[in-house]
Amino acid sequence: MSKGYVIYNPLAGNGKAKEDSQLLQMVLDEQLEYYDMTRITNYAAFISGMEKEDYLVIVGGDGTLNRFVNDTDGLEIAHEILYFPTGTGNDFAKDMGMGENPHSITAYLKDLPTVEVNGKRYRFINGVGFGIDGYCCEVGDELRKIPGKKVNYAGIAIKGLLLYFAPRNAKVIVDGKKYVYKKVWIAPTMHGKFYGGGMIPTPKQDRDSGKLSLMLFHGAGRIRTLCVFPSIFKGEHVKHTKMVAVHTGKEITVEFDRPTPLQIDGETILGVTQYTAYAAKVKEKVLC
């Protein structure tokens, strides 16, 4: 009989992931064992203790998935991997059209895109945010330290646009072509469509295309940007072509003129001036 190894992030879902993981017993009528992912120091050893027919269940949000794919980078995992989305944003689940029950995501964790930041490479599931989205994650991290405090990224973004975040000038290189933008508020590179709790920065991005999409909000002041910004939750901001630019390619570099918080699937890195994202290689289909 197979056994489910449930890996949960105790910080996900405003600290409710451990509690939410117990709901799996009502859905998966099999033996389950629960593990706090923050205490797993060696995934190779952890997985070697599983039987061939056993499977993994990841419980948490996008940041939890990001941590898992990077902690297991280089490992060949033969077991099926299920995902039970219990995070605050669940953008990967939105992109995949998942409901509330666990879904198999084994195929989607292979051949992921990567991003190089400060000389280190990371794999990512949804996207890399640079600008006010990174700022939002920085503020959200601080708010999470306050017991019982819920994080509202939309509210943080609005306050940042009105008062706290200053735009940057940016140099962009997409597959060798160079572009320069002034007053850039946000510059995410996307593998999926959604990030930031439901924002759709690149509505036409397809995670199976073998390419990434970069979107830049640029050139406008605080009030005008704030008026247009909410339309990003419907993907309609791209209609404002004087303020919004979208580039698609396999290798994308964004350089800001001063240090800025960056986020990778919601995981924050502070004081970044440049990142380079690389699309995953798409395997060609063999015709018989």
N, C-alpha and C positions, 0 to 999 in steps of 0.2 A: 504494500500500500504506500502511495506517495505521501510526502510530508511537505508542508509549506514553511519556508523560512521567511518570516516577516521581518523586514528591516524598516524601522521607522526613525524619523528625525524628531526628537523631543521638542525642538524649537519651531517646527512647522505648524501652520494653522493656528497661530497665536498661542502656541504651547499646548494644543489639544491633540496632536498627532498620536501620542501614546494611547489616549482614551479612544480616539477614533479607530485606531488599529484593532481594537477589541471587537468592533462591528463585523470584522471579516469572518468571525466564527459563525455568524448567521448566514453568510453568503457562501463560504467555502466549507463544505461538509467533510472536512478532512483534518488530520492532526496538524496543528500549527505551533510553531515555536517563534517567540518574539525576541528581537535583538535591537538594542539602541545603536544606531549606526555611528554615533560619536564615540563609541567605545570599541569599534572594530578597527584594529590597527593593521591587520594583515588579511586582505581579502583572499589571497591565494590559499592560505591555511584554512580560512573560514569555508571557502567553497569546496576544498578537498575533503571536508568532513561530511559533505552531502552525498546521498546515494544518487544513482543515475536518474531515477524517476522523480526525484524531488524537484521542487521549483522555488523560485524567489518571488517575494511580493514586496514592492517598494511602496511605503506609505509616507506621504508628505506632499510638498509642492514642487515647483520648478527648481528651486534651490536645492532641494533634496535630490532630485534627478541629476542635477549638475554635479553635486558632490559625489554621487555614486559613479557616474561615468568617468570622472577624473580619478577617483580613488582606485578604480578597476582598470584604468588605462593600461593596455598591453596584455591584459588577461584574456584568454579564450574561454568564454563561459558557455558551456554546452547546455546548461539548464534553461528552461523557459523562464522568462521574467515577466511578471505581472505588475501593473501599476494601479494603485488605489489613491486617486487625487484628493488630498485633504488640506492643501495649502491655502494661502490667502488669495492667490491669483489664479493658479491652475491653467496657465496659458497653453501649455502643451496639450492638456486635455481638451481645451476649447478647439485648438487647431485640428485635433484628431477626431472631433465629434464624439468624445467619450461621454457616457452617462456617469452615474454615481457608482456603478459596480466596477470591480477590477477588470482591466483589459490587458491582453498580452501586448507587450511593446518590444519584444525581443528583436525584431527586425529593425526597429527604429533607433536602436542604440548602437548599431554597427555603422562604420564609415561616416562618422560625424565630422562636421567642420571643426576647425581649430582657430584659435586667436592667440597671437603672440603679444604679450604685455610685459614690459620691463625685463625682457630676455627670457621669459618663461612662456611655455605654450599650455593652453587649456582647451579641452573639448567643450562644445556647447550645444544645447538642445534647441533653444528658441532664438536667442539673439544676444548681441553685445551692445550695450547702451553707453553713450558718451555724451555728457552734457547734463541737462537738467534731470534726465532719468537716473543718471549715476548719483546726482545730488539727492534725488528723492530716496534712493536706496540708502545713502549715507544717513540721512535724517531718520529714515525708518528703522535702521539698525539701532540708533540711539533711543528712539521711542520704545523699542522692544525691551529695553533694559528696565523700563518702568513697569512694575507689576500691574497687570490688568489693563495696560494701555493698548488699545487697538490702533493699528496702523492704517491710515487712509492715504494711499499714494496720490489719488486725484487731488485731495486737499493740499497735500504737500507741494504738488506741482503748481497749483494755482498761486499759493503763497510765494513760491520760488519765482514764478514769472512776474508777480507784482512787486516783490520787495527784495528777495535775497540772492537770487542767482543772476550773475552777469554773463552775457553772451561772450563767446570766443571767436577769434578769427581762425579759419581752418584751411589747411592744404590737404587735398584729397588725391589719391592715385588709384585708379580702377583699371586693372589689366594694362598698366603702363601709361594710361592717359591721365594727365594732370589737370586738376581744377582748383580754383581758389574761391573761398566764400568768406564774407564778412558777417559779423553779428550772428554767429551760429548758436542756436539755443539747444539743439539736439541733433545727434548724428549716429543713429543706431544702424548696425549691420545685421540683417535678419536671415535666419535659416528657415524659420516658420513665419506665419502671418502675425501671431499675437505675442504681445509681451506687456509687462507693466500692469497686469490686472485687467486686460481686455482691450488695450490699445492696438490699433491695426496700422502700424507705420508704413508697411509695404503690402498693400492689399493683393497685388498680383504675384507675390512671392510663392514659389512652390518648393517645398522641402525635398522633392524628388527630382528637381531639375538639374542638379549638379552646379548650381550657381547661387550666389548670395545677392541680396539687395540692400543698398545703402540709401537711407533717406535723410535729408537735411532740412531743418526748419531754419531759415536764414533771412537776413537783410531787413527785418522789421523791428520796431520798438516794442516795448512791453505791452502796451494796450492793444495794439493791432495783433500781436502774436497771441495774446490771451483770448482775443475774440475768435480767432481761427482755431486755436489749439484744441478745444473740445471736440471738433469734428474728426479728430484722429481716432476717436472711439468707434466711429462708423467707417473709417477709411476714406472719408470724403475730403480730408485736408489736401490730398494730392491734386484737387481741382485748382487750388490756389498756386498756379505755376510760378508766379513771381516771388513767392515765399517758400515754396517747397520744391526740392529737387530729388529725383530718384535715379540712382545708377545701379546697374546690374553687372556682376562679373564674378570671376573665380578668385581673384586676389584683390583685396581692398585695404588701403592704408588711409587712416585719418590722423592728422597731426594738428593739435590745438596750440595756440600761442602762449598758453599758460596751464599749469597743472589743474586737472579736473577729475572729480570722481568718475569712475567707470564701473559698470555692472555687467556681470556675465550670468545670465539666467537668474538675476536677482542677487548674486553674490558680489559684494562690493570690493573694489580695489581703489585706494585713495591716491591722489597726487599723480595721475597719469597724464602724459603729454602726447602719447602716440600709441596706436594699436594697428596691427595688421591681421586681417581675417582671411582664412584660406578655406575655400569650399571643399567639401568632401569629394573624393573621386567616385564617379558613378561607373559601375561595372557595365560594360557593354553586353547586350543580350546576344547569345549565340544562336544563329538561325540554323536549323537542321534541314 
